[in-house]
Amino acid sequence: MSAIELAADELLQARESGTPCPPLRGRLLPEGDVTSAYLVQQLQVRQWLQRGQRRVGAKVGLTSRAVQESFGVFQPDFGVLLDDMAVPDGAEVPMGRLLQPRVEAEVAFVLGADLPDERITSADVIRAVDHLLPAIEIVDSRVAGWDISIVDTVADNASSGLFVLGTTPRRLADVDLRLCGMVIEQAGEPVSVGAGAGCLGNPLHAVQWLAQTMARSGDPLRAGDVVLSGALGPMVPVTAGAAYEARISGLGSVRTCFSGEAS
């Protein structure tokens, strides 16, 4: 097996066994080799699609300065969203589905048109957006102890886990994305706060970056895709048995809870 195949196999086994693997960088993949990391991601995605899972969108990761600083990674990345990652608003997530989950609040963009050109402008993105939703991304890492670099997280499908969409669609024109405030609460207490400006200055900028990057890769964003635009503030480690509610001004709220123990 090639190093790309070995890395993909380790990550897939970590998902299935529930046991994280050691960091990939400097072992199977060269330090800083983001191109190879995306090849590892693509190999896993192909396998998931062959098993019958369906691509429903994409996510931008590492958009919050707070998250970047926590991992020492200072550029965004992206991963693929699949249908079985979606969790209904308010539903309980079994802890056994995840290895070392954390939650973060995001603005979800639902597209009404394709974005096939790598020279996409912000105006093109605005025209393509059908509506916005509040979202919680449940991020997870198959790498032990969240000991990740840009190479590790990209290979691991941008540390994707699950995602929860709210049910209060809003028009883009009705929301100030740069100034919208965000709070995540657990048991009524704030555990993360932020604002739209914390996501690459504006979540719209993150979607534009993603659209350009994915068009360049030959797999552009399409009408109907859900785009998770990136964290508005610090991510929060999940506590078994806890419930989390995210509120984003102008967008409403979204909530999820976790089972008391792995099963």
ROBAKE-618797 format. One record per residue (C-alpha): residue number from 1; residue in one letter; x negated, y negated, z negated. Coordinates in nm, 2 decimals. Example, Ala and Ser with C-alpha at 12.3 -4.5 7.8 and 13.67 -1.06 7.14 Angstrom:
2
site resi:1&resn:a&xx:-1.23&yy:0.45&zz:-0.78
site resi:2&resn:s&xx:-1.37&yy:0.11&zz:-0.71
//
This chain:
263
site resi:1&resn:m&xx:0.00&yy:0.00&zz:0.00
site resi:2&resn:s&xx:-0.11&yy:-0.36&zz:0.07
site resi:3&resn:a&xx:-0.15&yy:-0.61&zz:-0.22
site resi:4&resn:i&xx:0.18&yy:-0.77&zz:-0.10
site resi:5&resn:e&xx:0.36&yy:-0.44&zz:-0.12
site resi:6&resn:l&xx:0.21&yy:-0.35&zz:-0.46
site resi:7&resn:a&xx:0.31&yy:-0.69&zz:-0.61
site resi:8&resn:a&xx:0.67&yy:-0.65&zz:-0.48
site resi:9&resn:d&xx:0.68&yy:-0.30&zz:-0.61
site resi:10&resn:e&xx:0.57&yy:-0.41&zz:-0.96
site resi:11&resn:l&xx:0.83&yy:-0.68&zz:-0.98
site resi:12&resn:l&xx:1.10&yy:-0.45&zz:-0.86
site resi:13&resn:q&xx:1.01&yy:-0.19&zz:-1.12
site resi:14&resn:a&xx:1.00&yy:-0.45&zz:-1.39
site resi:15&resn:r&xx:1.36&yy:-0.55&zz:-1.30
site resi:16&resn:e&xx:1.48&yy:-0.19&zz:-1.30
site resi:17&resn:s&xx:1.29&yy:-0.07&zz:-1.61
site resi:18&resn:g&xx:1.34&yy:-0.39&zz:-1.82
site resi:19&resn:t&xx:0.97&yy:-0.40&zz:-1.89
site resi:20&resn:p&xx:0.78&yy:-0.71&zz:-1.77
site resi:21&resn:c&xx:0.46&yy:-0.67&zz:-1.57
site resi:22&resn:p&xx:0.13&yy:-0.85&zz:-1.61
site resi:23&resn:p&xx:0.07&yy:-1.17&zz:-1.42
site resi:24&resn:l&xx:0.01&yy:-1.11&zz:-1.05
site resi:25&resn:r&xx:-0.24&yy:-1.40&zz:-0.99
site resi:26&resn:g&xx:-0.60&yy:-1.31&zz:-0.99
site resi:27&resn:r&xx:-0.51&yy:-0.94&zz:-1.00
site resi:28&resn:l&xx:-0.30&yy:-0.86&zz:-0.69
site resi:29&resn:l&xx:-0.26&yy:-1.20&zz:-0.54
site resi:30&resn:p&xx:-0.54&yy:-1.47&zz:-0.52
site resi:31&resn:e&xx:-0.51&yy:-1.77&zz:-0.75
site resi:32&resn:g&xx:-0.32&yy:-2.05&zz:-0.57
site resi:33&resn:d&xx:-0.22&yy:-1.83&zz:-0.27
site resi:34&resn:v&xx:0.14&yy:-1.95&zz:-0.24
site resi:35&resn:t&xx:0.17&yy:-1.81&zz:0.12
site resi:36&resn:s&xx:0.12&yy:-1.46&zz:0.00
site resi:37&resn:a&xx:0.35&yy:-1.51&zz:-0.30
site resi:38&resn:y&xx:0.63&yy:-1.60&zz:-0.06
site resi:39&resn:l&xx:0.56&yy:-1.29&zz:0.14
site resi:40&resn:v&xx:0.61&yy:-1.09&zz:-0.18
site resi:41&resn:q&xx:0.94&yy:-1.27&zz:-0.24
site resi:42&resn:q&xx:1.06&yy:-1.21&zz:0.12
site resi:43&resn:l&xx:0.98&yy:-0.84&zz:0.09
site resi:44&resn:q&xx:1.19&yy:-0.80&zz:-0.22
site resi:45&resn:v&xx:1.48&yy:-1.00&zz:-0.06
site resi:46&resn:r&xx:1.47&yy:-0.77&zz:0.24
site resi:47&resn:q&xx:1.51&yy:-0.47&zz:0.02
site resi:48&resn:w&xx:1.80&yy:-0.62&zz:-0.17
site resi:49&resn:l&xx:1.98&yy:-0.71&zz:0.15
site resi:50&resn:q&xx:1.92&yy:-0.35&zz:0.28
site resi:51&resn:r&xx:2.09&yy:-0.23&zz:-0.04
site resi:52&resn:g&xx:2.40&yy:-0.43&zz:0.04
site resi:53&resn:q&xx:2.35&yy:-0.74&zz:-0.15
site resi:54&resn:r&xx:2.45&yy:-1.07&zz:0.02
site resi:55&resn:r&xx:2.26&yy:-1.39&zz:0.05
site resi:56&resn:v&xx:2.48&yy:-1.68&zz:-0.08
site resi:57&resn:g&xx:2.24&yy:-1.97&zz:-0.11
site resi:58&resn:a&xx:1.91&yy:-2.08&zz:-0.25
site resi:59&resn:k&xx:1.76&yy:-2.25&zz:-0.55
site resi:60&resn:v&xx:1.49&yy:-2.51&zz:-0.60
site resi:61&resn:g&xx:1.26&yy:-2.45&zz:-0.90
site resi:62&resn:l&xx:1.01&yy:-2.65&zz:-1.09
site resi:63&resn:t&xx:1.18&yy:-2.99&zz:-1.02
site resi:64&resn:s&xx:1.18&yy:-3.11&zz:-1.38
site resi:65&resn:r&xx:0.86&yy:-3.28&zz:-1.51
site resi:66&resn:a&xx:0.93&yy:-3.12&zz:-1.85
site resi:67&resn:v&xx:0.95&yy:-2.77&zz:-1.69
site resi:68&resn:q&xx:0.64&yy:-2.84&zz:-1.48
site resi:69&resn:e&xx:0.44&yy:-2.94&zz:-1.78
site resi:70&resn:s&xx:0.55&yy:-2.64&zz:-1.98
site resi:71&resn:f&xx:0.39&yy:-2.41&zz:-1.71
site resi:72&resn:g&xx:0.12&yy:-2.63&zz:-1.57
site resi:73&resn:v&xx:0.28&yy:-2.61&zz:-1.23
site resi:74&resn:f&xx:0.33&yy:-2.94&zz:-1.05
site resi:75&resn:q&xx:0.51&yy:-2.86&zz:-0.72
site resi:76&resn:p&xx:0.86&yy:-2.73&zz:-0.65
site resi:77&resn:d&xx:0.93&yy:-2.39&zz:-0.52
site resi:78&resn:f&xx:1.24&yy:-2.20&zz:-0.40
site resi:79&resn:g&xx:1.41&yy:-1.87&zz:-0.43
site resi:80&resn:v&xx:1.71&yy:-1.69&zz:-0.28
site resi:81&resn:l&xx:2.05&yy:-1.65&zz:-0.44
site resi:82&resn:l&xx:2.24&yy:-1.33&zz:-0.40
site resi:83&resn:d&xx:2.61&yy:-1.25&zz:-0.46
site resi:84&resn:d&xx:2.54&yy:-1.03&zz:-0.76
site resi:85&resn:m&xx:2.36&yy:-1.31&zz:-0.94
site resi:86&resn:a&xx:2.69&yy:-1.51&zz:-0.98
site resi:87&resn:v&xx:2.86&yy:-1.51&zz:-1.32
site resi:88&resn:p&xx:3.21&yy:-1.65&zz:-1.37
site resi:89&resn:d&xx:3.24&yy:-1.97&zz:-1.58
site resi:90&resn:g&xx:3.27&yy:-1.87&zz:-1.94
site resi:91&resn:a&xx:3.20&yy:-1.50&zz:-1.89
site resi:92&resn:e&xx:2.97&yy:-1.30&zz:-2.12
site resi:93&resn:v&xx:2.64&yy:-1.19&zz:-1.98
site resi:94&resn:p&xx:2.50&yy:-0.86&zz:-2.11
site resi:95&resn:m&xx:2.15&yy:-0.92&zz:-2.26
site resi:96&resn:g&xx:2.05&yy:-0.59&zz:-2.10
site resi:97&resn:r&xx:2.07&yy:-0.74&zz:-1.75
site resi:98&resn:l&xx:1.78&yy:-0.97&zz:-1.83
site resi:99&resn:l&xx:1.43&yy:-0.95&zz:-1.96
site resi:100&resn:q&xx:1.34&yy:-1.29&zz:-2.12
site resi:101&resn:p&xx:1.62&yy:-1.53&zz:-2.02
site resi:102&resn:r&xx:1.64&yy:-1.91&zz:-2.05
site resi:103&resn:v&xx:1.91&yy:-2.15&zz:-1.95
site resi:104&resn:e&xx:1.90&yy:-2.48&zz:-1.77
site resi:105&resn:a&xx:2.17&yy:-2.72&zz:-1.64
site resi:106&resn:e&xx:2.17&yy:-2.82&zz:-1.28
site resi:107&resn:v&xx:2.38&yy:-2.98&zz:-1.01
site resi:108&resn:a&xx:2.50&yy:-2.72&zz:-0.75
site resi:109&resn:f&xx:2.56&yy:-2.84&zz:-0.39
site resi:110&resn:v&xx:2.80&yy:-2.64&zz:-0.17
site resi:111&resn:l&xx:2.73&yy:-2.71&zz:0.19
site resi:112&resn:g&xx:2.99&yy:-2.76&zz:0.46
site resi:113&resn:a&xx:2.74&yy:-2.76&zz:0.75
site resi:114&resn:d&xx:2.42&yy:-2.60&zz:0.86
site resi:115&resn:l&xx:2.09&yy:-2.78&zz:0.80
site resi:116&resn:p&xx:1.87&yy:-2.62&zz:1.07
site resi:117&resn:d&xx:1.61&yy:-2.89&zz:1.14
site resi:118&resn:e&xx:1.29&yy:-2.93&zz:0.94
site resi:119&resn:r&xx:1.30&yy:-3.31&zz:1.00
site resi:120&resn:i&xx:1.62&yy:-3.34&zz:0.79
site resi:121&resn:t&xx:1.68&yy:-3.68&zz:0.63
site resi:122&resn:s&xx:1.87&yy:-3.76&zz:0.32
site resi:123&resn:a&xx:2.16&yy:-3.88&zz:0.54
site resi:124&resn:d&xx:2.17&yy:-3.54&zz:0.71
site resi:125&resn:v&xx:2.20&yy:-3.38&zz:0.36
site resi:126&resn:i&xx:2.47&yy:-3.62&zz:0.25
site resi:127&resn:r&xx:2.68&yy:-3.54&zz:0.56
site resi:128&resn:a&xx:2.63&yy:-3.17&zz:0.51
site resi:129&resn:v&xx:2.75&yy:-3.15&zz:0.15
site resi:130&resn:d&xx:3.11&yy:-3.04&zz:0.10
site resi:131&resn:h&xx:3.12&yy:-3.07&zz:-0.28
site resi:132&resn:l&xx:2.93&yy:-3.06&zz:-0.60
site resi:133&resn:l&xx:2.97&yy:-2.84&zz:-0.91
site resi:134&resn:p&xx:2.81&yy:-2.83&zz:-1.25
site resi:135&resn:a&xx:2.59&yy:-2.52&zz:-1.30
site resi:136&resn:i&xx:2.39&yy:-2.33&zz:-1.55
site resi:137&resn:e&xx:2.10&yy:-2.13&zz:-1.41
site resi:138&resn:i&xx:2.00&yy:-1.84&zz:-1.62
site resi:139&resn:v&xx:1.63&yy:-1.82&zz:-1.53
site resi:140&resn:d&xx:1.43&yy:-1.50&zz:-1.60
site resi:141&resn:s&xx:1.08&yy:-1.38&zz:-1.55
site resi:142&resn:r&xx:0.96&yy:-1.03&zz:-1.47
site resi:143&resn:v&xx:0.61&yy:-1.15&zz:-1.58
site resi:144&resn:a&xx:0.53&yy:-1.07&zz:-1.94
site resi:145&resn:g&xx:0.55&yy:-1.36&zz:-2.18
site resi:146&resn:w&xx:0.64&yy:-1.61&zz:-1.91
site resi:147&resn:d&xx:0.27&yy:-1.63&zz:-1.84
site resi:148&resn:i&xx:0.32&yy:-1.77&zz:-1.49
site resi:149&resn:s&xx:0.15&yy:-1.99&zz:-1.23
site resi:150&resn:i&xx:0.30&yy:-2.11&zz:-0.90
site resi:151&resn:v&xx:0.19&yy:-1.78&zz:-0.75
site resi:152&resn:d&xx:0.37&yy:-1.56&zz:-1.01
site resi:153&resn:t&xx:0.70&yy:-1.75&zz:-1.01
site resi:154&resn:v&xx:0.72&yy:-1.78&zz:-0.63
site resi:155&resn:a&xx:0.66&yy:-1.40&zz:-0.59
site resi:156&resn:d&xx:0.92&yy:-1.34&zz:-0.85
site resi:157&resn:n&xx:1.19&yy:-1.51&zz:-0.64
site resi:158&resn:a&xx:1.13&yy:-1.84&zz:-0.82
site resi:159&resn:s&xx:1.20&yy:-1.67&zz:-1.16
site resi:160&resn:s&xx:1.57&yy:-1.63&zz:-1.06
site resi:161&resn:g&xx:1.80&yy:-1.45&zz:-1.29
site resi:162&resn:l&xx:2.17&yy:-1.53&zz:-1.27
site resi:163&resn:f&xx:2.38&yy:-1.85&zz:-1.22
site resi:164&resn:v&xx:2.71&yy:-1.98&zz:-1.34
site resi:165&resn:l&xx:2.91&yy:-2.23&zz:-1.14
site resi:166&resn:g&xx:3.17&yy:-2.46&zz:-1.29
site resi:167&resn:t&xx:3.52&yy:-2.49&zz:-1.14
site resi:168&resn:t&xx:3.56&yy:-2.87&zz:-1.11
site resi:169&resn:p&xx:3.45&yy:-2.96&zz:-0.76
site resi:170&resn:r&xx:3.35&yy:-3.33&zz:-0.70
site resi:171&resn:r&xx:3.28&yy:-3.53&zz:-0.39
site resi:172&resn:l&xx:2.92&yy:-3.64&zz:-0.35
site resi:173&resn:a&xx:3.04&yy:-4.00&zz:-0.31
site resi:174&resn:d&xx:3.20&yy:-4.00&zz:-0.65
site resi:175&resn:v&xx:2.89&yy:-3.90&zz:-0.85
site resi:176&resn:d&xx:2.58&yy:-4.11&zz:-0.93
site resi:177&resn:l&xx:2.33&yy:-3.82&zz:-0.90
site resi:178&resn:r&xx:2.03&yy:-4.03&zz:-1.02
site resi:179&resn:l&xx:2.19&yy:-4.15&zz:-1.34
site resi:180&resn:c&xx:2.42&yy:-3.87&zz:-1.43
site resi:181&resn:g&xx:2.35&yy:-3.76&zz:-1.79
site resi:182&resn:m&xx:2.32&yy:-3.39&zz:-1.90
site resi:183&resn:v&xx:2.35&yy:-3.21&zz:-2.23
site resi:184&resn:i&xx:2.34&yy:-2.84&zz:-2.31
site resi:185&resn:e&xx:2.50&yy:-2.75&zz:-2.64
site resi:186&resn:q&xx:2.48&yy:-2.44&zz:-2.85
site resi:187&resn:a&xx:2.72&yy:-2.41&zz:-3.14
site resi:188&resn:g&xx:2.81&yy:-2.78&zz:-3.10
site resi:189&resn:e&xx:2.44&yy:-2.89&zz:-3.12
site resi:190&resn:p&xx:2.25&yy:-3.04&zz:-2.83
site resi:191&resn:v&xx:1.95&yy:-2.82&zz:-2.73
site resi:192&resn:s&xx:1.86&yy:-2.99&zz:-2.41
site resi:193&resn:v&xx:1.92&yy:-3.33&zz:-2.27
site resi:194&resn:g&xx:1.83&yy:-3.49&zz:-1.94
site resi:195&resn:a&xx:1.96&yy:-3.68&zz:-1.63
site resi:196&resn:g&xx:1.96&yy:-3.66&zz:-1.26
site resi:197&resn:a&xx:1.65&yy:-3.86&zz:-1.23
site resi:198&resn:g&xx:1.46&yy:-3.58&zz:-1.40
site resi:199&resn:c&xx:1.51&yy:-3.36&zz:-1.09
site resi:200&resn:l&xx:1.25&yy:-3.50&zz:-0.84
site resi:201&resn:g&xx:1.39&yy:-3.84&zz:-0.91
site resi:202&resn:n&xx:1.73&yy:-3.74&zz:-0.77
site resi:203&resn:p&xx:1.88&yy:-3.39&zz:-0.71
site resi:204&resn:l&xx:1.95&yy:-3.50&zz:-0.35
site resi:205&resn:h&xx:1.57&yy:-3.52&zz:-0.29
site resi:206&resn:a&xx:1.54&yy:-3.16&zz:-0.41
site resi:207&resn:v&xx:1.80&yy:-3.04&zz:-0.16
site resi:208&resn:q&xx:1.63&yy:-3.24&zz:0.12
site resi:209&resn:w&xx:1.30&yy:-3.08&zz:0.03
site resi:210&resn:l&xx:1.46&yy:-2.73&zz:0.02
site resi:211&resn:a&xx:1.64&yy:-2.78&zz:0.35
site resi:212&resn:q&xx:1.31&yy:-2.90&zz:0.52
site resi:213&resn:t&xx:1.11&yy:-2.61&zz:0.37
site resi:214&resn:m&xx:1.36&yy:-2.34&zz:0.45
site resi:215&resn:a&xx:1.41&yy:-2.46&zz:0.81
site resi:216&resn:r&xx:1.03&yy:-2.45&zz:0.85
site resi:217&resn:s&xx:1.03&yy:-2.09&zz:0.72
site resi:218&resn:g&xx:1.29&yy:-1.99&zz:0.99
site resi:219&resn:d&xx:1.57&yy:-1.92&zz:0.74
site resi:220&resn:p&xx:1.76&yy:-2.25&zz:0.72
site resi:221&resn:l&xx:2.04&yy:-2.34&zz:0.48
site resi:222&resn:r&xx:2.38&yy:-2.27&zz:0.63
site resi:223&resn:a&xx:2.74&yy:-2.38&zz:0.58
site resi:224&resn:g&xx:2.89&yy:-2.22&zz:0.27
site resi:225&resn:d&xx:2.55&yy:-2.19&zz:0.10
site resi:226&resn:v&xx:2.53&yy:-2.27&zz:-0.27
site resi:227&resn:v&xx:2.22&yy:-2.47&zz:-0.35
site resi:228&resn:l&xx:2.10&yy:-2.50&zz:-0.71
site resi:229&resn:s&xx:1.90&yy:-2.82&zz:-0.70
site resi:230&resn:g&xx:1.68&yy:-2.78&zz:-1.01
site resi:231&resn:a&xx:1.68&yy:-2.85&zz:-1.38
site resi:232&resn:l&xx:1.79&yy:-3.18&zz:-1.52
site resi:233&resn:g&xx:1.60&yy:-3.13&zz:-1.84
site resi:234&resn:p&xx:1.41&yy:-2.87&zz:-2.05
site resi:235&resn:m&xx:1.50&yy:-2.50&zz:-2.02
site resi:236&resn:v&xx:1.62&yy:-2.33&zz:-2.34
site resi:237&resn:p&xx:1.53&yy:-1.98&zz:-2.45
site resi:238&resn:v&xx:1.84&yy:-1.77&zz:-2.48
site resi:239&resn:t&xx:1.95&yy:-1.63&zz:-2.82
site resi:240&resn:a&xx:2.14&yy:-1.30&zz:-2.82
site resi:241&resn:g&xx:2.51&yy:-1.36&zz:-2.92
site resi:242&resn:a&xx:2.49&yy:-1.73&zz:-2.85
site resi:243&resn:a&xx:2.72&yy:-1.95&zz:-2.62
site resi:244&resn:y&xx:2.60&yy:-2.24&zz:-2.42
site resi:245&resn:e&xx:2.79&yy:-2.53&zz:-2.26
site resi:246&resn:a&xx:2.64&yy:-2.77&zz:-2.01
site resi:247&resn:r&xx:2.81&yy:-3.11&zz:-1.95
site resi:248&resn:i&xx:2.70&yy:-3.33&zz:-1.66
site resi:249&resn:s&xx:2.85&yy:-3.68&zz:-1.64
site resi:250&resn:g&xx:3.08&yy:-3.71&zz:-1.34
site resi:251&resn:l&xx:3.08&yy:-3.34&zz:-1.28
site resi:252&resn:g&xx:3.24&yy:-3.18&zz:-1.58
site resi:253&resn:s&xx:3.12&yy:-2.88&zz:-1.78
site resi:254&resn:v&xx:3.03&yy:-2.52&zz:-1.74
site resi:255&resn:r&xx:2.97&yy:-2.25&zz:-2.00
site resi:256&resn:t&xx:2.83&yy:-1.90&zz:-2.06
site resi:257&resn:c&xx:2.77&yy:-1.67&zz:-2.35
site resi:258&resn:f&xx:2.55&yy:-1.37&zz:-2.41
site resi:259&resn:s&xx:2.61&yy:-1.03&zz:-2.57
site resi:260&resn:g&xx:2.47&yy:-0.97&zz:-2.92
site resi:261&resn:e&xx:2.22&yy:-0.71&zz:-2.81
site resi:262&resn:a&xx:2.08&yy:-0.54&zz:-2.51
site resi:263&resn:s&xx:2.28&yy:-0.24&zz:-2.39
//
